[in-house]
Each structure stands twice: as structure tokens, then as C-alpha cells.
Amino acid sequence: MRRILLSLAGVALLALTVAALAGAAAKAKPGFLVVRKAQNDGGLYGSPVVTLVVQGFVLGSASQEARVDIYHLPSTSGGGAPQAVGPDVLHTLVRWRGFTGTRYSGSGFRFRAIGGAYRVVIRGSGVSLFAGGHGRVTLQGSRVYRRHDGHYSLGGRAFRSLPALPATVNFGRG
């Protein structure tokens, strides 16, 4: 009888350990955000179409006139410096709440920030991006052209039109 109870206690302890490890892995599950052909009513000087704070990565492009501010935030994982390439992209240093970042502006350029914590603010039109990791995003499209202001998808769900009023959502867990 003792052997049976001891065996059952060992199996229960092993099951609890596996369940705890699985729960910890589920908490750290990354999420994904996709934005296609985003634009708002204000152009380069209007409100941001996307404001993203992410621990992970951001890859994007601007096919039309856009302004992208990327701030590399302090994180334990470090990460690389943001980059942008294109024939007419301009680079300017900017500041936000004590953090130094880079503003990329122009049209027909690509940008990326990989392996760290970043704050990305995008204004303009023709912007597409893919972000992964853990983060928070604020999206705002056009109030006038509601069906033609771009689309977004969170976590592989169906694409939806950008909201007319700013909407903030979290993606990824952890």
C-alpha cells in the first residue's frame, strides 16, 4: 500500500511540475500585428496612424509619403539599432520623454527594428508593417474615408478596417 501511495505522490508531483512549466510557457506567448496600406486624414502632420510599443521586432514599408519615428527603449535583451533604406529617405534625430530616436521620412522606403524594445510612431499614408512579440498598439484611420484607410490584423485574425477613433489594444502575452 505504501508503494502505491508513494508512486501516486511521485506522479502527482511530476504532473504539477509539467503543468507549471506549461503555464509559464503559455504566459510568454508572442503575438503578431499586421497593418496594410494605413493612412489617416492628417497626412504627415496629423495624428499617428500607428503608435506601437513592442518588445520584439517591427518590419515595415512606406509606399507613399510617411514619417516614422523609432525610439530604441532600454531592455534586458538589448537589440539592434533601427534602420531604414530607400532612395529618398531622410534621417533626423528626435527626442521623446528623454529618449533619443530617429525619424525616417520620405516615400518608397523600408524600415526595421529587431530584437529589443521599441516605440514606433507612424504618420502619413501607404504604410504597411509586421510586428511580433509583446506590445501595445494604438491605431487610427480616416474618419472621412473609412473603407479606404487600411486594414489591420492581430494574432492571425481576419483583417479589419482601421478604427476612425484611436483604439489601443495589447498583443502577445507575458
Secondary structure, 3 states (H helix, E strand, C coil): CHHHHHHHHHHHHHHHHHHHHHHHHHHCCCEEEEEEEEECCCHHHCCCCEEEEEEEEEEEEECCCEEEEEEEECCCCCCCCCEEECCCCEEEEEEECCEEEEEEEECCEEEEEEEEEEEEEEEEEEEEEEEEEEEEEEECCCCCCCCCCCEEEECCCCCEECCCCCEEEEECCC
